[in-house]
């Protein structure tokens, strides 16, 4: 196995063009596990740790450009105010050691249905920046996930950043696991309220071949919420929202949980996160347009 160590993004893209079989590695929290268990044996590893351009984030015109190698610990510490749901998801990832090494870019590259950040990227309308020697393009998060551990990258492309809007309304993320840390999600759920447009975005994780939006639940709740009065949400609305979120999933039975349990847990997570997000909205000063 060759170990390739470019020192700049330009060099990394050139190497990837020459060796499309090279597997990128930054934090290594997924790749090294696969190597250690002989689940993968690539011809080359492309070490991105010296590519400083990938380890930066910037904010401009209400948008965050998050470099692919910015670790979770920095998302939590530096972006918790503007990307609250992403910070919440980042706090649930592994252990402190994993959060110091793991990245959103790595989560995207692995494209596991259980990746903690995926539902958040969907509800925030994130775009994945992919670059190659041919140029740079942005892939909407909804078009990025193609199947279990399959993504929309071309063989010569690298994930260079994720583009997300700075906080525009209450956001929540929650997941169910067999314990609080060092655990793969049994299921997860993200929710974002957009008061200015009176829209809801909701997404499920670890409950289908890919993370996915709960479109019917979004449409129902957007129409039912008392946006203008900020009154309490009727229990019947919360229950129906939970049911529609559950119906949006297509989970499997595995060692972490049954399909029926995942569906039930998603309905509970949907109701809880809705309650928390609506409480935040009621306390805030933002008014609907």
C-alpha positions as CSV (number, residue, x, y, z in Angstrom):
1,X,0.0,0.0,0.0
2,X,1.4,3.4,-1.0
3,X,1.2,6.3,1.5
4,X,0.9,9.6,-0.3
5,X,1.4,12.9,1.6
6,X,0.6,16.1,-0.5
7,X,1.4,19.4,1.2
8,X,-1.2,21.6,-0.6
9,X,-4.7,21.2,-2.1
10,X,-3.3,21.7,-5.6
11,X,-0.9,18.8,-5.0
12,X,-3.6,16.6,-3.4
13,X,-5.9,17.1,-6.4
14,X,-3.1,16.3,-8.8
15,X,-2.3,13.1,-6.9
16,X,-6.0,12.1,-6.8
17,X,-6.2,12.6,-10.5
18,X,-3.2,10.3,-11.0
19,X,-4.3,7.8,-8.4
20,X,-8.1,7.7,-8.3
21,X,-7.9,4.5,-6.3
22,X,-6.2,6.4,-3.4
23,X,-8.4,6.6,-0.3
24,X,-8.3,10.0,1.4
25,X,-7.5,9.9,5.1
26,X,-7.5,12.8,7.6
27,X,-8.9,11.8,11.0
28,X,-8.9,8.2,10.0
29,X,-11.8,7.3,12.4
30,X,-13.6,5.3,9.7
31,X,-10.8,4.3,7.3
32,X,-8.4,2.9,10.0
33,X,-11.2,0.8,11.4
34,X,-11.8,-0.7,8.0
35,X,-8.1,-1.3,7.5
36,X,-7.6,-2.9,10.9
37,X,-10.5,-5.3,10.3
38,X,-9.4,-6.1,6.7
39,X,-12.6,-4.7,5.3
40,X,-10.7,-2.6,2.9
41,X,-7.2,-2.9,1.4
42,X,-6.7,0.1,-1.0
43,X,-3.7,0.4,-3.3
44,X,-2.9,3.8,-1.7
45,X,-3.8,6.1,1.1
46,X,-3.9,9.9,0.5
47,X,-3.0,11.6,3.7
48,X,-4.6,15.1,3.8
49,X,-3.3,16.2,7.2
50,X,-0.7,18.6,5.7
51,X,-3.3,20.3,3.4
52,X,-4.0,23.3,5.6
53,X,-6.7,24.7,3.3
54,X,-9.0,21.9,4.3
55,X,-8.7,22.7,8.1
56,X,-10.2,26.2,7.9
57,X,-13.7,27.7,8.1
58,X,-15.0,31.1,7.0
59,X,-18.3,33.0,7.3
60,X,-19.5,35.4,4.6
61,X,-23.0,36.9,3.8
62,X,-24.7,34.6,6.3
63,X,-23.0,31.4,4.9
64,X,-20.5,29.1,6.6
65,X,-17.9,27.4,4.5
66,X,-16.7,24.5,6.7
67,X,-13.4,23.0,5.5
68,X,-13.5,19.2,5.1
69,X,-10.8,18.6,7.8
70,X,-12.2,20.9,10.5
71,X,-12.6,18.4,13.5
72,X,-15.8,18.0,15.4
73,X,-14.2,19.5,18.5
74,X,-13.8,22.8,16.7
75,X,-17.3,22.7,15.3
76,X,-18.5,22.4,18.9
77,X,-16.3,25.1,20.3
78,X,-16.3,27.6,17.4
79,X,-19.6,27.2,15.5
80,X,-22.1,26.2,18.2
81,X,-23.8,29.6,18.0
82,X,-24.3,29.7,14.2
83,X,-24.6,25.9,13.5
84,X,-26.3,24.7,16.7
85,X,-27.7,21.4,15.3
86,X,-24.4,20.5,13.8
87,X,-22.7,21.2,17.1
88,X,-25.3,19.0,18.8
89,X,-24.6,16.1,16.4
90,X,-20.8,16.6,16.8
91,X,-21.1,16.2,20.6
92,X,-22.6,12.8,20.1
93,X,-19.8,11.5,18.0
94,X,-17.6,8.8,19.7
95,X,-15.3,9.9,22.4
96,X,-13.2,13.0,23.0
97,X,-10.4,11.4,21.1
98,X,-12.6,10.7,18.1
99,X,-14.1,14.2,18.2
100,X,-10.6,15.6,18.1
101,X,-9.8,13.7,14.9
102,X,-13.1,13.0,13.2
103,X,-14.5,15.5,10.6
104,X,-17.7,16.3,8.8
105,X,-15.9,15.7,5.6
106,X,-14.9,12.3,6.7
107,X,-18.5,11.5,7.7
108,X,-19.6,12.5,4.2
109,X,-16.8,10.5,2.5
110,X,-17.8,7.3,4.4
111,X,-21.5,7.9,3.6
112,X,-22.7,5.5,6.3
113,X,-26.4,5.7,6.8
114,X,-25.6,5.9,10.6
115,X,-23.4,9.0,10.2
116,X,-24.4,11.5,12.9
117,X,-24.0,14.7,10.9
118,X,-26.0,13.6,7.8
119,X,-29.6,14.4,9.0
120,X,-28.4,17.8,10.1
121,X,-26.8,18.5,6.7
122,X,-30.1,17.6,5.1
123,X,-32.3,19.9,7.2
124,X,-29.9,22.8,6.8
125,X,-29.8,22.5,3.0
126,X,-26.0,21.9,3.0
127,X,-24.0,21.7,-0.2
128,X,-20.9,19.5,-0.5
129,X,-18.0,21.2,-2.3
130,X,-16.1,18.6,-4.4
131,X,-12.9,19.5,-6.2
132,X,-10.7,17.9,-8.8
133,X,-8.1,19.1,-11.4
134,X,-11.1,19.6,-13.6
135,X,-12.7,22.3,-11.3
136,X,-15.0,22.6,-8.3
137,X,-18.7,21.9,-8.0
138,X,-21.3,21.9,-5.3
139,X,-23.5,18.9,-4.7
140,X,-26.7,19.4,-2.7
141,X,-26.7,17.1,0.4
142,X,-29.9,15.5,-0.8
143,X,-28.2,14.4,-4.0
144,X,-24.9,13.3,-2.3
145,X,-26.0,10.0,-0.7
146,X,-26.5,7.3,-3.3
147,X,-26.7,4.2,-1.2
148,X,-25.1,2.4,1.8
149,X,-21.6,3.9,1.9
150,X,-22.0,5.2,-1.6
151,X,-21.7,8.9,-2.5
152,X,-21.9,11.1,-5.6
153,X,-18.1,11.9,-5.8
154,X,-16.3,11.1,-9.1
155,X,-13.1,8.9,-8.7
156,X,-10.8,11.9,-9.1
157,X,-12.7,14.2,-6.7
158,X,-12.0,15.2,-3.1
159,X,-14.5,16.7,-0.6
160,X,-13.0,20.2,0.2
161,X,-15.7,21.9,2.2
162,X,-19.4,21.9,3.2
163,X,-21.5,25.1,2.7
164,X,-24.2,25.8,5.2
165,X,-26.4,28.7,6.2
166,X,-25.7,30.4,9.5
167,X,-28.4,29.9,12.1
168,X,-31.8,31.1,10.8
169,X,-34.1,29.5,13.3
170,X,-34.3,26.9,16.1
171,X,-32.6,23.6,15.3
172,X,-32.4,20.3,17.1
173,X,-30.7,16.9,16.8
174,X,-31.2,13.8,18.8
175,X,-30.2,10.1,18.5
176,X,-30.9,6.8,20.2
177,X,-28.0,4.5,21.1
178,X,-27.3,1.7,23.5
179,X,-25.3,4.1,25.6
180,X,-24.3,7.8,25.6
181,X,-20.8,7.5,24.1
182,X,-18.8,5.4,21.7
183,X,-21.9,4.0,20.0
184,X,-23.3,3.9,16.5
185,X,-26.8,5.4,16.3
186,X,-29.7,3.1,16.4
187,X,-31.6,5.9,14.8
188,X,-31.2,9.7,14.7
189,X,-33.3,12.7,13.8
190,X,-32.7,16.4,12.9
191,X,-35.2,19.2,12.8
192,X,-34.9,22.9,11.7
193,X,-37.6,25.5,11.9
194,X,-37.5,28.4,9.4
195,X,-39.8,31.0,10.9
196,X,-39.2,33.6,8.1
197,X,-40.6,31.2,5.4
198,X,-42.8,29.2,7.8
199,X,-41.2,26.0,6.8
200,X,-40.0,22.9,8.6
201,X,-37.2,20.6,7.5
202,X,-36.9,17.2,9.1
203,X,-34.6,14.2,8.4
204,X,-33.9,10.7,9.7
205,X,-30.6,8.9,10.0
206,X,-29.7,5.2,10.6
207,X,-33.1,4.2,9.5
208,X,-32.9,3.7,5.7
209,X,-30.2,2.9,3.1
210,X,-29.4,6.6,3.1
211,X,-30.2,9.5,5.4
212,X,-33.4,11.1,4.1
213,X,-35.9,13.9,4.5
214,X,-39.3,13.3,6.0
215,X,-41.2,15.3,3.3
216,X,-44.8,14.4,4.3
217,X,-44.0,15.3,7.9
218,X,-42.5,18.6,6.9
219,X,-45.5,19.6,4.8
220,X,-48.0,18.6,7.5
221,X,-46.2,20.4,10.3
222,X,-45.4,23.6,8.3
223,X,-49.2,24.0,7.7
224,X,-50.2,23.2,11.3
225,X,-47.8,25.2,13.4
226,X,-49.3,28.4,15.0
227,X,-46.5,30.6,13.6
228,X,-48.1,34.0,14.3
229,X,-49.4,33.4,17.8
230,X,-46.5,31.2,19.0
231,X,-49.1,29.2,20.9
232,X,-48.5,25.8,22.3
233,X,-48.6,23.0,19.7
234,X,-51.6,20.6,20.1
235,X,-50.7,17.1,21.3
236,X,-52.5,15.7,18.3
237,X,-50.3,17.7,15.9
238,X,-47.1,16.3,17.7
239,X,-48.4,12.8,17.5
240,X,-49.2,13.0,13.8
241,X,-45.9,14.6,13.1
242,X,-44.2,11.7,14.9
243,X,-46.2,9.2,12.9
244,X,-45.2,10.8,9.6
245,X,-41.6,10.9,10.5
246,X,-41.7,7.2,11.4
247,X,-43.4,6.4,8.1
248,X,-40.6,8.2,6.2
249,X,-38.1,5.6,7.4
250,X,-37.4,2.1,6.0
251,X,-35.2,0.5,8.7
252,X,-33.8,-3.0,9.0
253,X,-33.4,-5.4,11.9
254,X,-29.8,-5.7,13.1
255,X,-27.8,-6.2,16.2
256,X,-28.4,-2.6,17.3
257,X,-32.2,-2.7,17.1
258,X,-35.2,-3.9,15.3
259,X,-37.0,-2.1,12.5
260,X,-40.1,-1.7,14.7
261,X,-38.1,-0.2,17.5
262,X,-36.4,2.2,15.2
263,X,-39.7,3.4,13.8
264,X,-41.1,3.9,17.3
265,X,-38.0,5.7,18.5
266,X,-38.1,8.1,15.5
267,X,-41.6,9.1,16.4
268,X,-40.5,9.8,20.0
269,X,-37.5,11.8,18.8
270,X,-39.6,13.8,16.4
271,X,-42.1,14.8,19.1
272,X,-39.3,15.6,21.6
273,X,-37.2,17.7,19.2
274,X,-40.3,19.5,18.0
275,X,-41.1,20.5,21.6
276,X,-37.6,21.7,22.3
277,X,-37.4,23.7,19.0
278,X,-40.8,25.3,19.5
279,X,-39.9,26.2,23.1
280,X,-36.8,28.0,21.6
281,X,-38.9,29.7,19.1
282,X,-41.4,30.9,21.7
283,X,-38.6,32.4,23.8
284,X,-36.9,34.1,20.8
285,X,-37.5,37.5,19.5
286,X,-37.7,36.5,15.8
287,X,-41.1,37.2,14.3
288,X,-42.5,35.5,11.3
289,X,-42.7,37.5,8.1
